[in-house]
Amino acid sequence: VVAAGKAVVAPGVEEETVVEKEVEVKWFNTQKGYGFITLLDTGAEVFVHQTAIHAEGFRSLQEGETVEFNLEDSEDGRTKAIDVTGPEGAFVQGAVKRVAVVEAKAVDADVDEVAEAAAVAKTLRHRLLRVQRVQRVELLSWL
């Protein structure tokens, strides 16, 4: 995993530096669009905004995901991650998509609805059998 940044070697002259570091996403809030990446060797945390993420569609990060990125000093003096990608420049994995969670809940709801419908059908079947028995008894007593 690579964390890259720029080192100042002389006033006004920057040199690209590449540092191999083990990193993973500490957390990412998909609603607010930002989170933090942890450098595992030092425990330092680097801010990441969704606009810096290389992804298909919705830009987010999955907690614990391994990523590669460049470092940039922001205007307020803090370091932030930019050009965030998955390993070897691939798209990031991203957070579990809300659609998938909603679909999973819908499947659970469908299963519950089917079980409830089966219970209602069983009850109706028993009532129908009872009515049929009563009708037979009435028919036999009439004959």
C-alpha positions in Angstrom: 0.0 0.0 0.0 1.4 3.4 -0.9 1.0 6.8 0.7 2.7 9.4 -1.4 3.3 13.1 -0.7 5.5 16.0 -1.7 8.7 16.9 0.2 10.1 20.4 0.0 13.8 20.1 -0.8 14.4 23.8 -1.3 12.2 26.9 -1.1 9.8 26.7 -4.0 11.1 23.3 -5.1 9.1 20.2 -4.4 10.1 16.6 -4.9 7.6 13.7 -5.2 8.2 11.1 -2.5 6.6 7.7 -2.3 6.5 6.0 1.0 5.3 2.4 1.5 3.0 2.3 4.5 0.3 -0.1 5.7 -2.9 1.9 5.8 -6.6 1.1 6.3 -9.8 3.1 6.5 -10.6 3.8 10.1 -14.2 5.1 9.4 -16.1 6.8 6.7 -19.5 8.6 7.1 -21.4 8.1 3.9 -24.0 10.7 4.8 -21.5 13.5 5.5 -19.0 12.3 2.9 -15.8 12.2 4.9 -13.8 10.0 7.2 -10.3 9.1 8.3 -7.6 6.7 7.1 -5.2 5.3 9.7 -1.5 4.8 9.0 -1.0 1.5 10.9 2.7 1.9 11.7 2.3 5.3 13.5 -1.4 5.3 14.3 -1.7 8.7 12.6 -5.0 9.6 11.0 -5.4 11.3 7.7 -8.6 13.1 6.7 -10.3 12.0 3.5 -13.2 13.7 1.7 -15.5 11.9 -0.8 -14.4 14.2 -3.6 -10.9 12.7 -3.4 -12.1 9.1 -3.9 -11.7 7.2 -7.2 -14.8 5.0 -7.4 -17.6 3.9 -9.8 -20.7 5.8 -8.9 -21.2 6.7 -5.3 -17.9 7.6 -3.7 -17.4 6.1 -0.2 -14.9 3.9 1.7 -15.5 0.7 3.6 -14.3 0.5 7.2 -11.0 -1.6 7.2 -10.6 -1.2 3.5 -7.0 -1.0 2.2 -6.4 2.0 0.0 -3.6 4.0 -1.8 -3.5 7.8 -1.8 -1.4 10.9 -2.1 -1.0 13.4 0.8 -1.6 17.1 0.5 -1.3 19.9 3.0 -4.5 21.8 3.1 -4.7 25.6 3.6 -5.4 25.2 7.4 -2.1 23.3 7.8 -3.6 19.8 8.1 -2.7 16.9 5.9 -5.4 15.3 3.8 -5.7 12.3 1.5 -6.2 13.0 -2.2 -6.3 10.7 -5.3 -7.7 7.8 -3.1 -7.8 4.5 -4.9 -8.0 0.8 -4.2 -4.8 -1.3 -4.5 -2.8 -0.6 -7.7 -5.0 2.3 -8.7 -8.3 0.3 -8.9 -11.6 1.7 -7.9 -12.2 1.6 -4.1 -14.4 -1.1 -2.6 -16.6 1.5 -1.0 -19.2 1.2 1.8 -21.9 -1.4 1.8 -24.4 0.2 -0.5 -27.6 1.3 1.2 -29.6 -0.3 -1.7 -28.1 -3.7 -0.7 -29.1 -3.2 2.9 -32.6 -2.1 1.9 -32.9 -5.1 -0.4 -31.8 -7.5 2.4 -34.4 -6.0 4.7 -37.0 -6.3 1.9 -36.2 -10.0 1.5 -36.5 -10.5 5.3 -39.9 -8.7 5.2 -41.0 -10.9 2.2 -40.0 -14.0 4.2 -42.0 -12.7 7.2 -45.0 -11.9 4.9 -44.9 -15.3 3.3 -44.8 -17.0 6.7 -47.7 -14.8 7.9 -49.7 -15.6 4.8 -49.0 -19.4 5.3 -50.3 -19.1 8.9 -53.4 -17.3 7.7 -54.0 -19.9 5.0 -53.6 -22.7 7.5 -56.1 -21.1 9.9 -58.6 -20.6 7.0 -58.2 -24.2 5.9 -59.0 -25.4 9.5 -62.1 -23.2 9.6 -63.2 -24.4 6.2 -62.8 -28.1 7.4 -64.9 -27.3 10.5 -67.6 -25.7 8.5 -67.7 -28.7 6.1 -68.0 -31.1 9.1 -70.9 -29.1 10.5 -72.6 -29.1 7.1 -72.2 -32.9 6.8 -73.6 -33.5 10.3 -76.6 -31.2 9.5 -77.1 -33.0 6.1 -77.0 -36.4 7.8 -79.5 -35.3 10.5 -81.8 -33.9 7.8 -81.9 -37.2 6.0 
